[in-house]
């Protein structure tokens, strides 16, 4: 394993993360119109530290060479940790948060989880909240994928990094060259973000700053908001509708967005997209009916709140428009189930993913048929495409690993003092990159003990990188080979 290639690649990433801090720095300067002490210590110093650390790693320890499979695992896993660490510096230097809380908030941002430890957001500096939202936007399509798209040094070798970071069991590509695919995916992402900003600003009459922050957290299915009450704080039905539409689009496989421009029929025929729509429709219908019976006076109001929360939870966005923790057990168990299903593979959403659920259900059906007809030969397919045994085994292994990590971390969270509902939902919400949970973590994670925040930070990190990119680093055999 070539350590110089690893540190050099991480250095390149950190260098540009530091440069991206110019965005909140510019926003802070625009607010104050003077280079104040707050701007210097909150933005200029972290920018210089992050950029300098990146340049030092890149030039002093970096080396040219091919990024192989093992280096790819380490660069992606440690690269995300490094980005979360240096991304936390503005929170610490501005004294907004302590070191551990800052790391938790930064990890939650870059992994697009949306679990927050911040309270009274209206009193937090606007540039801090912009950075908080901007980290989600950077992490949505993938920190590493961004630098594959813009850095020529990641051109050929970027294939190993792309496969490690691209969400889903099958890392599809628009073009054979991974750098071209990365650029096209980021272009689609950028266009959709811009479209949402314009829609929120012009159609929903949302202030431009809030439109930017909200769009930066919708397309990556992140869920941070500049308001303590999230989207409920706007009390704007038009904004809720626009956000719901873009959450739905963000939960789709981004390869399908490209297909919309060339062959729209492929989108409708896509089995994962069909299941995605069917599950959402079923969840919205059940929750709407349940809310109408038990809580809301009109079916329209029940649909407004139930539909929004169902889309938010399934796409792992985590935006809220009401206190869903006060809903009936039926509605809450539906939302809890959606936490595990997640959005489509190749989307910015987290959790298990619809494609894995679909393949697992087909596999279970196949095993039952195999018992009935032991001599028959069955081929598992998605649409007309056969699924290889390696992919099926990978999906089964991922599912088992996901449930095991959920169980172990949930038990550990109860050991640090959480009740069963709060413990299980906090792990489900962070491992699936959803954000809000139930019970003690329905609004924020400020009450989580120190050990609990470390456990949940691990869940966010592992969940965003599809488990095995992180788990393989924890095996002694990986470092011996």
Secondary structure, DSSP 8 states (H G I E B T S, - for coil): --HHHHHHHHHHHHHHHHHHTHHHHHHHHHHHSS--HHHIIIIIHHHHHHHHHHHHIIIII---S---HHHHHHHHHHHHHHHHHHHTHHHHHTTSS-HHHHHHHHHHHHTT--------GGGS-HHHHHHHHHHHHHHHH-HHHHHHHH-GGGTTTHHHHHHHHSSSSS---SSSSHHHHHHHHHHHHHHHHHHHHHIIIIIS---HHHHHHHHHHHTTT----SSTTGGGGG--HHHHHHHHHHHHHHTS-HHHHHHHHH-THHHHH-HHHHHHHHHHHHHHHHHHHHHHHHT-SSHHHHHHHHHHHHHHHHTT----SS-GGGS-HHHHHHHHHHHHH-S-TTSS--SS-HHHHHHHHHHHHHHHHHHHSTT-----EETTEE--HHHHHHHHHHHHHHHHHHHHHHHHHHHTT--HHHHHHHHHHHHTT----SGGGSS-STTS-HHHHHHHHHHHHHHHTTTHHHHGGGSHHHHH-
